Amino acid sequence: MPKTITIKHVSRIEGHAKISIHLDDDGKVSGAQFHVTQLRGFEKFVEGRPYYEMPSITARICGICPVSHLLASVKACDAIMAVEIPPAARKLRELLHCAQFVQSHALSFFYLSSPDLLLGMDSDPAKRNIAGVIETYPDLARSGIALRKFGQQTIEKLAKERIHPSWTVPGGVNTPLSAEDRNSILEELPGAKSIVRRTLEFFKGKLDDFSREVESFGHIPSMYAGVVDSQGALMLYDGQIRFQDSQGNCVGICERPTEYTQFIGEAALPYSYLKAPFYKPHGYPAGMYRVGPLARLNVAEKCGTPEADVELSEYRQRFGRPAHGTFLYHYARLIETLYAIERMEALLGDGEILSTHTRAQAGVNALEGVGIAEAPRGILIHHYKVDEKGAIRWANLIIATGQNNLAINRSIEQVARRFVDGARLEEGMMNRVSAVVRSYDPCLSCSTHAQGIVPMEIQLLAPDGTVVDRMTA
């Protein structure tokens, strides 16, 4: 009889999810599904709130990447105010964003994924965690802690708060950067850059140990989307969205934020609270595309900073362009971290960043605004509609992990078919299925915004775990 294997809790990710692996009569994998089991609903409970409260409210969607939500939100609010923010404010926002990338990528690589990468996919699960990494690779573990600390402390020096900072506001930022704080960040940059260089060399030396994973971990020819400038260079804070097909050809460019609805549609899945965006000209589900570090490096012509461009060239020589292997998200993440540090260095060296003119003032001058930025996990879109007084009438959030939803489902099915044997289950098989999800570094608290699709089920359990009663709403 057909059976289903359930991974009830995908570990070392932000949020809650489970995986169902379906077996046929012969015990072979016939399919797999990624279920996101939590619901947020920010779009509904922000209705009626003043637009200028949206950055501080939507930042609470996530404690890992609140800066990304702040920036997408304030850019939508800038559009409602119809203002051009001061040049210094734009540079300070980008600087804050780069620090966010450093701390978030460090968290993903060193804390969440390194147990698989350093201790092995088949290692003892009791030790395959950050504590096991600290015990076995203490120097590398300390490096990860130091790199994330650098990113978080830079955010604090800029915004005076490490999490959910109120410094980034519609029209710019609240206060200018002091020369003292600029010099302090500059003094710490070489140490952070050195950590990333060493980690890149270490990781490149480990790649041969994961040849099977590189070849079959969600190795999916797909479309990709990322933000670039007019010359095709990688951008994180601002730019245009470039869509690329599986052969590396540019198939569409969204030049202005308000045009995104021409390119991106949203579908709902019957088994998840995670929406499934798709490339609208190709339809659903043929328009599956991926975002995030792998996608950004596929789409961009170059990074635009010296050391990151050298690393990008080596990466492309080894894996081609576009690179399709999901396992390579880890590699791309490290290259982006180096790029972010180099951008911080360039921004801090710009004398204009110390300007005291950091905010434009205005009221409601437009009834709709869209803000787009690259979050560490991929493109983030905030879209608001307001009334004449500036109260939110409607809001829609398109999150990076949602845009990877279809690809995550495809990836876990591919990994399950490659590694899972229904007649002889082993823990390492199940871990590989979970590990391919971790490659995407999903943020499920950010991305679960589908409503009215998946019924909510409440179970009453007896002390022994048996289901006594259930109710579906």
C-alpha positions as MATLAB code, in Angstrom:
seq = 'MPKTITIKHVSRIEGHAKISIHLDDDGKVSGAQFHVTQLRGFEKFVEGRPYYEMPSITARICGICPVSHLLASVKACDAIMAVEIPPAARKLRELLHCAQFVQSHALSFFYLSSPDLLLGMDSDPAKRNIAGVIETYPDLARSGIALRKFGQQTIEKLAKERIHPSWTVPGGVNTPLSAEDRNSILEELPGAKSIVRRTLEFFKGKLDDFSREVESFGHIPSMYAGVVDSQGALMLYDGQIRFQDSQGNCVGICERPTEYTQFIGEAALPYSYLKAPFYKPHGYPAGMYRVGPLARLNVAEKCGTPEADVELSEYRQRFGRPAHGTFLYHYARLIETLYAIERMEALLGDGEILSTHTRAQAGVNALEGVGIAEAPRGILIHHYKVDEKGAIRWANLIIATGQNNLAINRSIEQVARRFVDGARLEEGMMNRVSAVVRSYDPCLSCSTHAQGIVPMEIQLLAPDGTVVDRMTA';
ca = [
       0.000    0.000    0.000;
       1.181    3.571   -0.638;
       2.612    5.244    2.465;
       3.594    8.733    3.572;
       6.704    9.614    5.547;
       6.322   12.831    7.530;
       9.141   15.012    8.783;
       7.055   16.750   11.423;
       9.488   19.547   12.201;
      12.102   20.915    9.828;
      14.887   21.994   12.167;
      17.346   24.884   11.945;
      15.077   27.188    9.968;
      13.232   30.363   10.968;
       9.598   29.373   11.478;
       7.634   26.132   11.412;
       7.205   23.620    8.601;
       6.831   19.931    7.926;
       7.512   17.723    4.906;
       5.438   14.863    3.501;
       7.210   12.258    1.372;
       4.846    9.984   -0.533;
       5.855    6.408   -1.404;
       4.319    4.155   -4.038;
       3.476    0.464   -3.663;
       7.130   -0.475   -4.193;
       8.401    1.894   -1.496;
       9.789    4.357   -4.027;
       9.280    8.115   -3.650;
       6.380    9.278   -5.829;
       6.196   12.876   -4.612;
       6.890   15.288   -1.760;
       5.339   18.434   -0.328;
       6.583   21.289    1.838;
       3.892   22.382    4.320;
       4.151   25.712    6.112;
       1.965   25.360    9.160;
       1.866   28.873   10.604;
      -0.170   31.894    9.585;
       0.720   35.527   10.199;
      -1.874   37.827    8.667;
      -0.157   41.213    8.889;
      -1.954   42.416    5.763;
      -5.290   42.342    7.571;
      -4.499   43.775   10.976;
      -2.600   46.795    9.564;
      -5.787   48.001    7.880;
      -6.788   51.360    9.339;
      -3.348   52.173   10.714;
      -1.551   55.381    9.550;
       0.873   54.658    6.711;
       3.805   56.107    8.684;
       3.354   53.375   11.319;
       3.864   50.629    8.734;
       7.669   50.380    8.996;
       7.610   49.790   12.744;
       4.650   47.398   12.500;
       5.870   45.283    9.589;
       9.402   45.054   11.017;
       7.815   42.890   13.724;
       7.068   40.251   11.105;
      10.584   38.937   11.676;
      13.333   39.255   14.271;
      15.999   37.963   11.875;
      15.582   40.401    8.977;
      13.577   43.352   10.366;
      15.803   45.817    8.489;
      14.676   44.365    5.153;
      11.022   44.930    6.060;
      11.816   48.401    7.362;
      13.451   49.374    4.070;
      10.777   47.938    1.781;
       8.135   49.580    3.963;
       9.729   53.035    4.138;
      10.274   52.968    0.371;
       6.535   52.319   -0.067;
       5.859   55.202    2.338;
       8.293   57.456    0.433;
       6.156   56.781   -2.649;
       2.955   57.698   -0.784;
       4.619   60.949    0.276;
       5.976   61.370   -3.297;
       9.361   62.514   -2.008;
      12.957   61.938   -3.027;
      14.941   61.262    0.120;
      18.246   63.102    0.745;
      21.365   61.474   -0.746;
      22.897   60.910    2.693;
      19.755   59.095    3.839;
      19.903   56.790    0.845;
      23.527   55.935    1.592;
      22.772   55.368    5.267;
      19.864   53.082    4.433;
      22.091   51.039    2.128;
      24.787   50.881    4.785;
      22.256   49.586    7.315;
      21.046   47.061    4.738;
      24.561   45.764    4.084;
      25.088   45.256    7.820;
      21.804   43.321    7.869;
      23.084   41.079    5.061;
      26.288   40.362    6.955;
      24.550   39.334   10.170;
      21.784   37.366    8.434;
      24.109   35.478    6.073;
      26.420   34.714    9.014;
      23.466   33.294   10.942;
      22.426   31.109    8.018;
      25.873   29.781    7.190;
      27.511   29.378   10.595;
      24.564   28.641   12.875;
      21.929   26.886   10.750;
      23.762   25.163    7.892;
      27.302   24.585    9.164;
      26.351   21.481   11.221;
      25.502   19.723    7.934;
      28.454   21.186    6.055;
      31.105   20.616    8.726;
      29.943   17.546   10.625;
      28.352   15.740    7.680;
      24.817   14.946    6.571;
      25.009   11.502    8.176;
      26.598   12.551   11.465;
      25.031   11.868   14.856;
      21.973   14.153   15.106;
      22.660   14.638   18.821;
      25.876   16.431   17.855;
      24.812   17.845   14.489;
      24.049   21.296   15.844;
      25.814   24.528   16.707;
      27.138   23.039   19.964;
      28.732   20.216   17.964;
      30.301   22.738   15.602;
      31.757   24.683   18.541;
      33.239   21.473   19.932;
      34.722   20.242   16.634;
      35.569   23.505   14.853;
      35.991   26.055   17.649;
      37.913   28.601   15.554;
      35.351   28.584   12.761;
      32.511   28.791   15.269;
      34.116   31.808   16.927;
      34.515   33.403   13.502;
      30.794   32.984   12.841;
      29.904   34.545   16.165;
      32.289   37.452   15.537;
      30.956   38.106   12.033;
      27.334   38.177   13.162;
      28.315   40.375   16.104;
      29.947   42.836   13.681;
      26.758   43.061   11.613;
      24.504   43.474   14.638;
      26.725   46.053   16.318;
      26.948   48.058   13.095;
      23.151   48.154   12.980;
      23.162   49.349   16.593;
      25.720   52.091   15.884;
      23.654   53.381   12.996;
      20.141   52.940   14.377;
      20.812   52.835   18.156;
      18.876   49.532   18.315;
      19.892   46.070   17.100;
      16.405   44.680   16.460;
      13.371   46.530   15.058;
      15.169   49.905   14.943;
      12.958   52.979   14.604;
      15.742   54.982   12.939;
      14.602   54.254    9.374;
      11.520   56.407    8.725;
       9.414   57.601    5.768;
      11.408   60.331    4.063;
      14.856   59.122    5.144;
      16.408   58.354    8.528;
      15.934   59.997   11.909;
      19.477   61.081   12.740;
      22.770   61.506   10.870;
      25.804   59.269   11.301;
      28.476   60.635   13.628;
      32.132   60.687   12.611;
      32.926   58.672   15.740;
      30.566   55.853   14.786;
      31.775   55.910   11.171;
      35.390   55.528   12.311;
      34.448   52.766   14.727;
      32.764   50.740   11.967;
      35.704   51.339    9.619;
      38.120   50.024   12.243;
      36.181   46.762   12.500;
      35.702   46.203    8.760;
      39.118   44.579    8.075;
      38.513   41.923   10.713;
      35.082   41.095    9.288;
      36.465   40.930    5.766;
      39.255   38.617    6.925;
      36.709   36.213    8.424;
      34.775   36.042    5.150;
      37.955   35.469    3.125;
      39.027   32.582    5.391;
      35.551   31.058    5.363;
      35.343   31.199    1.587;
      38.663   29.381    1.248;
      37.606   26.790    3.803;
      34.244   26.206    2.115;
      35.756   25.919   -1.355;
      38.089   23.272    0.044;
      35.102   21.308    1.388;
      33.057   21.340   -1.832;
      34.583   18.122   -3.170;
      33.195   16.315   -0.103;
      29.683   17.258   -1.244;
      29.812   16.323   -4.924;
      26.561   14.315   -4.657;
      24.769   17.218   -3.013;
      26.063   19.749   -5.550;
      24.809   17.533   -8.389;
      21.441   16.502   -6.959;
      20.444   18.942   -4.205;
      17.621   20.700   -5.979;
      19.602   20.911   -9.215;
      16.667   22.527  -11.008;
      16.972   24.498  -14.246;
      14.643   27.381  -13.427;
      14.017   31.060  -13.926;
      15.725   33.545  -11.625;
      14.985   37.087  -10.459;
      17.225   39.661   -8.816;
      17.718   43.400   -8.440;
      20.454   45.044  -10.532;
      21.387   48.550  -11.623;
      21.078   49.838  -15.192;
      24.455   48.252  -16.028;
      23.454   44.868  -14.615;
      25.560   45.097  -11.433;
      24.300   43.518   -8.220;
      22.178   45.827   -6.070;
      20.671   45.207   -2.646;
      18.906   48.432   -1.691;
      17.567   49.779   -4.976;
      17.445   49.017   -8.693;
      15.345   47.169  -11.267;
      14.194   43.549  -11.141;
      15.698   41.412  -13.876;
      14.085   38.082  -14.770;
      16.261   35.437  -16.396;
      15.322   32.113  -17.979;
      17.004   28.777  -17.277;
      19.466   29.350  -20.135;
      20.639   32.676  -18.748;
      18.676   34.922  -21.107;
      17.000   38.081  -19.784;
      13.258   37.667  -20.384;
      11.914   40.697  -18.534;
      12.914   43.834  -16.637;
      10.703   45.537  -14.059;
      12.099   49.059  -14.124;
       9.713   50.712  -11.653;
       8.274   49.246   -8.440;
       4.670   49.919   -9.508;
       5.152   47.671  -12.552;
       5.780   44.497  -10.526;
       2.189   43.262  -11.023;
       2.915   42.916  -14.752;
       5.599   40.362  -13.933;
       4.608   38.622  -10.701;
       1.404   36.715  -10.043;
       0.478   34.902   -6.830;
      -1.048   31.453   -6.453;
      -2.221   29.649   -3.326;
      -1.424   26.011   -2.570;
      -4.008   23.723   -0.924;
      -1.496   22.329    1.583;
       0.364   25.428    2.834;
      -0.082   28.925    4.243;
       2.814   29.998    2.025;
       1.779   31.708   -1.211;
       3.416   30.692   -4.486;
       4.389   33.690   -6.646;
       5.213   33.001  -10.303;
       6.434   34.855  -13.404;
       3.118   36.030  -14.812;
       3.984   36.000  -18.557;
       4.679   32.246  -18.300;
       1.690   31.454  -16.083;
       1.350   29.104  -13.126;
       3.190   26.825  -12.439;
       5.402   27.130  -15.529;
       6.544   30.545  -14.318;
       8.416   29.144  -11.316;
      11.431   31.306  -10.523;
      13.958   31.522   -7.728;
      15.303   34.457   -5.716;
      18.043   34.941   -3.135;
      21.845   34.604   -3.295;
      21.944   31.941   -6.032;
      19.488   33.894   -8.177;
      21.176   37.246   -7.632;
      24.558   35.914   -8.758;
      22.939   34.293  -11.788;
      21.120   37.459  -12.823;
      23.845   40.050  -12.156;
      26.541   40.735  -14.725;
      28.944   41.469  -11.879;
      28.978   42.258   -8.178;
      30.666   45.605   -8.709;
      33.255   45.366   -5.906;
      36.824   44.112   -6.462;
      37.144   41.051   -4.237;
      33.569   39.855   -4.700;
      34.019   40.030   -8.476;
      37.137   37.841   -8.258;
      35.185   35.284   -6.221;
      32.240   35.488   -8.620;
      34.537   34.771  -11.569;
      35.937   31.662   -9.864;
      32.426   30.537   -8.911;
      31.228   30.843  -12.510;
      34.293   29.086  -13.903;
      33.478   26.114  -11.713;
      29.685   25.955  -11.968;
      28.777   27.999  -15.027;
      26.150   30.678  -15.474;
      23.421   30.194  -14.599;
      24.328   27.811  -11.792;
      21.300   25.665  -10.915;
      22.359   23.640   -7.862;
      20.489   24.615   -4.707;
      23.483   23.535   -2.609;
      25.352   26.481   -4.148;
      23.158   28.928   -2.209;
      25.739   28.509    0.585;
      28.613   29.480   -1.711;
      26.702   32.443   -3.158;
      25.815   33.591    0.360;
      29.493   33.916    1.282;
      30.298   35.859   -1.896;
      27.437   38.242   -1.120;
      28.743   38.722    2.415;
      32.092   39.802    1.001;
      30.274   42.149   -1.404;
      28.242   43.674    1.449;
      31.387   44.396    3.468;
      33.075   45.984    0.454;
      29.989   48.159   -0.145;
      30.048   49.228    3.506;
      33.671   50.232    3.079;
      32.853   52.315   -0.016;
      29.837   53.986    1.583;
      31.723   54.893    4.756;
      34.473   56.413    2.629;
      31.983   58.791    0.998;
      32.123   62.146    2.798;
      28.461   62.820    2.028;
      27.409   60.048    4.401;
      28.094   62.408    7.336;
      25.655   65.032    6.030;
      23.150   66.222    8.625;
      20.367   66.498    6.027;
      18.863   63.024    6.343;
      15.072   63.381    6.096;
      12.474   64.867    3.751;
       9.128   65.931    5.205;
       5.772   65.568    3.460;
       2.230   64.277    3.882;
       0.002   62.127    1.714;
       0.606   63.010   -1.922;
      -0.289   59.656   -3.483;
      -2.842   57.012   -2.525;
      -0.617   54.054   -3.361;
       3.015   53.121   -2.812;
       5.282   50.167   -3.589;
       8.656   49.507   -1.993;
      11.087   46.875   -3.272;
      14.437   45.793   -1.816;
      16.570   42.677   -1.786;
      16.265   40.900    1.561;
      19.010   38.362    2.384;
      16.650   35.630    1.184;
      15.554   37.441   -1.994;
      13.269   40.134   -3.380;
      10.889   41.729   -0.872;
       7.865   43.776   -1.965;
       5.591   45.948    0.189;
       2.532   47.381   -1.551;
       0.154   49.756    0.279;
      -3.026   51.640   -0.596;
      -4.220   54.468    1.654;
      -7.171   56.828    1.949;
      -6.949   60.619    1.774;
      -5.952   60.782    5.433;
      -3.167   58.216    5.036;
      -4.891   55.255    6.693;
      -4.053   51.866    5.204;
      -6.963   50.515    3.148;
      -5.131   47.520    1.687;
      -1.693   45.952    1.960;
       0.092   43.115    0.206;
       3.478   41.662    1.049;
       5.396   39.424   -1.352;
       8.197   37.740    0.557;
      11.365   36.087   -0.723;
      10.654   32.646    0.724;
       7.225   32.661   -0.899;
       8.847   33.297   -4.264;
      11.013   30.220   -3.651;
       8.029   28.123   -2.576;
       7.531   26.198   -5.815;
      11.276   25.606   -6.097;
      11.514   24.357   -2.505;
       8.792   21.809   -3.255;
      10.606   20.725   -6.415;
      13.904   20.520   -4.534;
      12.676   18.332   -1.685;
      11.045   15.980   -4.162;
      14.271   15.692   -6.137;
      16.346   15.066   -3.009;
      13.818   12.556   -1.690;
      13.834   10.626   -4.973;
      17.648   10.631   -4.970;
      18.355    9.724   -1.346;
      15.267    8.231    0.337;
      14.739    4.460    0.269;
      11.294    3.604    1.645;
      12.362    0.032    2.398;
      15.345    1.057    4.510;
      14.958    4.438    6.131;
      17.987    6.120    7.685;
      18.217    9.376    9.581;
      20.745   10.814    7.143;
      18.238   10.411    4.313;
      15.686   12.507    6.164;
      18.317   15.067    7.104;
      19.226   15.597    3.454;
      15.603   16.389    2.663;
      15.574   18.965    5.459;
      19.020   20.259    4.477;
      17.899   21.227    0.991;
      15.247   23.431    2.631;
      17.943   25.007    4.806;
      19.938   25.803    1.650;
      17.231   28.338    0.765;
      17.461   29.780    4.308;
      13.669   30.127    4.451;
      12.078   32.675    6.751;
       8.602   31.289    7.278;
       7.513   33.862    9.847;
       8.102   36.467    7.151;
       6.367   34.673    4.370;
       3.180   32.990    5.563;
       0.498   35.334    4.345;
      -1.935   33.158    2.369;
      -5.364   33.296    3.955;
      -8.643   31.484    3.473;
      -7.053   28.563    1.604;
      -5.812   25.964    4.085;
      -8.351   25.045    6.799;
      -7.144   25.399   10.352;
      -7.336   22.154   12.344;
      -7.418   22.043   16.138;
      -6.629   18.658   17.725;
      -7.386   17.495   21.265;
      -4.714   14.989   22.297;
      -4.778   12.446   25.116;
      -1.726   12.111   27.422;
      -0.435    9.255   25.246;
      -0.646   11.412   22.116;
      -3.718    9.859   20.529;
      -6.224   12.223   18.916;
      -9.372   12.407   21.028;
     -11.192   14.986   18.927;
     -10.527   17.463   16.142;
     -12.180   20.554   14.754;
     -11.571   22.158   11.357;
     -12.313   25.838   10.822;
];
